[in-house]
């Protein structure tokens, strides 16, 4: 299978870059993982290996494939060598448009002229990113969600200057490596982040107005609403409930009452940020993460994702 796939270069050796590299390697692709600092690259390989080992413990990969899979990932601190001969280059640097543009422009100048360049940005405009490239037609966003090696969905977002080929090659590669690509418009937040922000904006409004707690909102979402989402999306639910019902007086009252705050800083998010309470990274956000174990929380998250993957794949081991 690997012979049918382009050589891939992943630019960025952090958590996301290592996860994307592993995802591509699991699908049979040869991957070069580039990092600005050579000394950080062994840790990136360790993260990829740990990700593979977790899949084995969950019955989603064969331990006999470990050496071959990880051998498909090599590391490189020289950008030119990383992209030499690569057919697909994806940047996984910080969410800063200038950083992304600079890295992609430099890699594009060193790569084959027909290479597809990409970014795993979650919300930055594909059109803006590609505006700094000499071959913008070869660019297309591929937004992997964390953990990149576990979450099957990847948003494919062409920019205004992207060619059909850029989206087609990106989609084909993602499909071949076990992902579910979805074509999304180049609008703020694409589709995934828009859903997240819509839910968060409404819940924060209710919390800020003293009507409910963060714990209650998260319980409603996880134990209630999310439990049926894998089997029924929003439009399917509308058809099931009936268009007449979802446009009735009760629905109109809900729509009219929904939050329309202009920005996060106008809510309690702004107050938390001003106090340096930035969530897990600082130990305090909406929750006290000195009392909760962040690593245990993320491990539980991964187990839940794996559970859904197993259901979708019918319990089959991916080889």
C-alpha positions as CSV (number, residue, x, y, z in Angstrom):
1,X,0.0,0.0,0.0
2,X,2.8,2.4,0.9
3,X,4.0,2.3,-2.7
4,X,0.8,3.9,-3.8
5,X,1.0,6.8,-1.4
6,X,3.1,9.9,-1.7
7,X,6.1,10.5,0.6
8,X,4.8,12.8,3.3
9,X,6.6,15.5,5.3
10,X,5.1,16.6,8.6
11,X,6.5,20.0,9.7
12,X,6.3,20.3,13.5
13,X,7.4,17.7,16.1
14,X,4.9,18.6,18.9
15,X,1.9,16.5,20.0
16,X,-0.1,17.2,16.8
17,X,2.8,16.6,14.4
18,X,3.7,13.3,16.1
19,X,0.1,12.2,15.9
20,X,-0.3,13.1,12.3
21,X,3.0,11.3,11.4
22,X,1.7,8.2,13.2
23,X,-1.6,8.4,11.5
24,X,0.0,8.5,8.1
25,X,2.4,5.7,8.9
26,X,-0.4,3.5,10.2
27,X,-2.0,3.9,6.8
28,X,1.2,2.8,5.0
29,X,2.7,6.2,4.1
30,X,6.4,7.0,4.4
31,X,6.8,10.0,6.6
32,X,9.5,12.5,7.4
33,X,8.9,14.3,10.6
34,X,10.7,17.7,10.8
35,X,11.3,19.8,13.8
36,X,13.1,23.1,14.3
37,X,15.2,21.6,17.1
38,X,17.0,18.3,16.5
39,X,17.1,17.5,20.2
40,X,13.3,17.5,20.3
41,X,12.9,14.9,17.6
42,X,13.6,11.7,19.7
43,X,10.7,12.8,22.1
44,X,8.4,13.1,19.0
45,X,9.3,9.5,18.0
46,X,8.6,8.4,21.5
47,X,5.1,10.0,21.4
48,X,4.4,8.2,18.1
49,X,5.6,4.9,19.6
50,X,3.4,5.4,22.7
51,X,0.5,6.2,20.4
52,X,1.0,2.9,18.6
53,X,1.4,1.0,21.8
54,X,-1.9,2.4,23.0
55,X,-3.7,1.2,19.9
56,X,-2.3,-2.3,20.5
57,X,-3.6,-2.3,24.1
58,X,-7.0,-1.4,22.7
59,X,-7.0,-4.1,20.1
60,X,-6.8,-1.7,17.2
61,X,-3.4,-2.7,15.9
62,X,-1.1,-5.7,15.7
63,X,2.0,-5.7,17.9
64,X,3.8,-7.5,15.1
65,X,3.4,-4.4,13.0
66,X,5.1,-2.1,15.5
67,X,8.6,-2.1,14.0
68,X,7.5,-1.7,10.4
69,X,5.0,1.0,11.2
70,X,7.4,3.1,13.3
71,X,10.2,2.5,10.7
72,X,8.1,4.4,8.2
73,X,8.6,7.5,10.3
74,X,12.0,9.2,10.1
75,X,13.1,12.5,11.7
76,X,14.8,15.4,10.0
77,X,16.0,18.7,11.4
78,X,17.0,20.0,7.9
79,X,13.9,21.4,6.1
80,X,15.3,20.8,2.6
81,X,15.9,17.1,3.3
82,X,12.6,16.8,5.0
83,X,10.6,17.9,1.9
84,X,12.9,16.6,-0.8
85,X,10.8,14.4,-3.1
86,X,7.7,14.7,-0.9
87,X,4.4,14.7,-2.6
88,X,2.4,15.9,0.5
89,X,3.6,18.4,3.0
90,X,1.6,19.3,6.1
91,X,2.5,21.9,8.6
92,X,1.6,21.4,12.3
93,X,3.2,24.5,13.8
94,X,1.6,27.0,16.2
95,X,-1.8,28.6,15.4
96,X,-0.2,31.8,14.1
97,X,-0.8,32.7,10.5
98,X,2.6,34.4,10.0
99,X,4.5,31.3,11.4
100,X,2.5,29.0,9.2
101,X,3.0,31.1,6.1
102,X,6.7,31.4,6.6
103,X,7.2,27.7,7.2
104,X,5.1,26.7,4.2
105,X,6.7,29.2,1.9
106,X,10.2,28.0,2.8
107,X,9.2,24.3,2.4
108,X,7.4,25.0,-0.9
109,X,10.6,26.5,-2.3
110,X,12.5,23.4,-1.5
111,X,9.9,20.8,-2.4
112,X,8.9,19.4,-5.8
113,X,6.8,21.8,-7.9
114,X,3.8,19.5,-7.8
115,X,3.8,18.8,-4.1
116,X,0.6,19.4,-2.2
117,X,1.1,21.7,0.8
118,X,-1.3,21.7,3.7
119,X,-1.9,22.9,7.3
120,X,-3.7,21.4,10.2
121,X,-5.0,24.7,11.4
122,X,-8.3,24.4,13.3
123,X,-9.7,27.8,12.2
124,X,-7.2,30.1,10.4
125,X,-8.3,31.0,6.9
126,X,-7.0,28.7,4.1
127,X,-7.2,31.6,1.7
128,X,-5.1,33.8,4.0
129,X,-2.4,31.2,4.5
130,X,-2.1,30.4,0.8
131,X,-1.7,34.1,-0.1
132,X,1.9,33.9,1.0
133,X,2.7,30.9,-1.3
134,X,4.2,30.9,-4.7
135,X,1.9,28.0,-5.7
136,X,-1.3,28.7,-3.8
137,X,-3.2,26.3,-6.1
138,X,-1.3,23.4,-4.5
139,X,-2.5,24.3,-1.0
140,X,-5.4,22.8,1.0
141,X,-6.1,22.7,4.7
142,X,-6.3,19.2,6.3
143,X,-7.5,19.9,9.9
144,X,-6.7,16.8,12.0
145,X,-8.3,17.0,15.5
146,X,-6.5,15.8,18.6
147,X,-5.6,13.1,19.2
148,X,-4.7,13.0,15.5
149,X,-4.0,9.3,15.4
150,X,-7.3,8.4,17.0
151,X,-9.9,10.8,15.7
152,X,-11.1,9.6,12.3
153,X,-12.6,12.9,11.0
154,X,-10.4,15.3,9.1
155,X,-11.7,18.6,7.7
156,X,-10.5,19.4,4.2
157,X,-10.7,23.1,3.5
158,X,-9.6,24.5,0.1
159,X,-8.8,28.2,-0.1
160,X,-10.0,30.6,-2.8
161,X,-7.0,29.8,-5.0
162,X,-6.9,26.0,-4.3
163,X,-7.1,23.8,-7.3
164,X,-9.5,20.8,-7.5
165,X,-6.4,18.6,-7.5
166,X,-5.2,19.9,-4.1
167,X,-8.5,18.9,-2.5
168,X,-8.7,15.6,-4.4
169,X,-5.1,14.5,-3.5
170,X,-5.6,15.5,0.1
171,X,-8.9,13.7,0.3
172,X,-7.5,10.6,-1.4
173,X,-4.5,10.5,1.0
174,X,-6.7,10.8,4.1
175,X,-9.1,8.1,2.9
176,X,-6.2,5.8,2.1
177,X,-4.7,6.3,5.6
178,X,-8.0,5.4,7.4
179,X,-9.5,8.9,7.9
180,X,-12.9,10.2,7.1
181,X,-12.4,13.5,5.2
182,X,-15.2,16.0,5.0
183,X,-15.0,19.0,2.6
184,X,-15.6,22.2,4.5
185,X,-16.0,25.9,3.5
186,X,-13.2,28.4,4.3
187,X,-15.2,30.3,6.9
188,X,-14.2,31.1,10.5
189,X,-13.9,27.8,12.4
190,X,-14.8,25.7,9.4
191,X,-17.4,23.3,10.7
192,X,-16.0,21.5,13.8
193,X,-14.9,24.6,15.7
194,X,-18.1,26.4,14.9
195,X,-20.1,23.6,16.6
196,X,-17.8,23.7,19.6
197,X,-18.1,27.5,20.0
198,X,-21.8,27.5,19.5
199,X,-22.3,25.0,22.3
200,X,-19.8,26.8,24.6
201,X,-21.3,30.2,23.9
202,X,-24.7,29.1,24.9
203,X,-23.6,27.2,28.0
204,X,-21.3,30.1,29.2
205,X,-24.3,32.4,28.9
206,X,-26.4,30.2,31.1
207,X,-23.5,29.8,33.6
208,X,-22.8,33.6,33.7
209,X,-26.5,34.3,34.3
210,X,-26.4,31.9,37.3
211,X,-28.9,29.5,35.8
212,X,-26.7,26.4,35.8
213,X,-23.2,25.1,36.7
214,X,-20.4,24.1,34.3
215,X,-20.7,20.6,35.7
216,X,-24.4,20.4,34.9
217,X,-23.7,21.6,31.3
218,X,-21.0,19.1,30.7
219,X,-23.1,16.3,32.1
220,X,-26.0,17.2,29.9
221,X,-23.6,17.2,26.9
222,X,-21.7,14.0,27.7
223,X,-24.3,11.8,29.2
224,X,-27.3,13.1,27.3
225,X,-26.9,14.8,24.0
226,X,-23.7,13.3,22.9
227,X,-24.9,9.7,23.6
228,X,-27.1,9.7,20.5
229,X,-24.9,11.9,18.3
230,X,-22.9,9.0,16.8
231,X,-26.1,7.6,15.4
232,X,-28.1,10.7,14.6
233,X,-26.9,14.1,13.4
234,X,-28.7,17.4,13.7
235,X,-30.5,17.2,10.3
236,X,-31.5,13.6,10.8
237,X,-33.0,14.5,14.2
238,X,-34.9,17.3,12.6
239,X,-36.5,14.9,10.1
240,X,-37.1,12.4,12.8
241,X,-38.8,14.9,15.1
242,X,-40.7,16.5,12.3
243,X,-40.1,19.8,10.5
244,X,-43.5,21.0,11.9
245,X,-42.3,20.3,15.5
246,X,-38.9,21.9,15.2
247,X,-40.5,25.1,13.8
248,X,-43.3,25.2,16.3
249,X,-43.8,27.8,19.1
250,X,-41.5,26.0,21.6
251,X,-38.7,25.9,19.1
252,X,-39.2,29.6,18.2
253,X,-39.0,30.5,21.9
254,X,-35.7,28.6,22.3
255,X,-34.1,30.2,19.2
256,X,-35.1,33.7,20.3
257,X,-33.6,33.1,23.7
258,X,-30.2,31.7,22.6
259,X,-27.0,33.6,23.4
260,X,-25.6,36.0,20.9
261,X,-22.5,37.3,22.7
262,X,-20.1,39.0,20.4
263,X,-16.9,37.4,21.7
264,X,-15.5,35.2,24.4
265,X,-13.9,38.1,26.3
266,X,-17.3,39.5,26.9
267,X,-18.1,36.4,29.1
268,X,-16.5,34.8,32.1
269,X,-13.8,33.5,29.7
270,X,-12.4,37.0,29.7
271,X,-12.4,37.2,33.5
272,X,-10.6,33.8,33.8
273,X,-8.0,34.9,31.2
274,X,-7.4,38.2,33.0
275,X,-6.8,36.2,36.2
276,X,-4.3,33.9,34.5
277,X,-6.7,30.9,34.9
278,X,-6.0,29.3,31.5
279,X,-7.3,25.8,32.1
280,X,-5.3,22.7,32.5
281,X,-2.0,24.4,31.5
282,X,-2.3,26.7,34.6
283,X,-4.1,24.4,36.9
284,X,-7.3,26.4,37.0
285,X,-10.0,27.3,34.5
286,X,-13.7,26.5,34.9
287,X,-12.5,23.5,36.8
288,X,-9.7,23.1,39.4
289,X,-7.2,20.9,37.7
290,X,-5.0,20.7,40.8
291,X,-7.8,18.6,42.2
292,X,-8.5,16.6,39.0
293,X,-5.8,14.7,37.2
294,X,-5.4,16.1,33.6
295,X,-3.5,12.9,32.4
296,X,-6.3,10.7,33.7
297,X,-8.9,12.9,32.1
298,X,-7.1,12.7,28.7
299,X,-6.7,9.0,29.0
300,X,-10.4,8.6,29.6
301,X,-11.1,10.8,26.6
302,X,-8.9,8.6,24.4
303,X,-10.7,5.4,25.7
304,X,-14.0,7.0,24.7
305,X,-12.8,7.8,21.2
306,X,-11.4,4.3,20.9
307,X,-14.8,2.9,21.9
308,X,-16.4,4.8,19.0
309,X,-13.7,3.8,16.6
310,X,-14.3,0.1,17.5
311,X,-18.0,0.4,16.9
312,X,-17.5,2.1,13.5
313,X,-15.0,-0.5,12.4
314,X,-17.1,-3.4,13.6
315,X,-14.4,-4.5,16.2
316,X,-11.9,-5.3,13.4
317,X,-8.2,-4.8,14.1
318,X,-6.5,-2.4,11.7
319,X,-3.5,-4.0,10.1
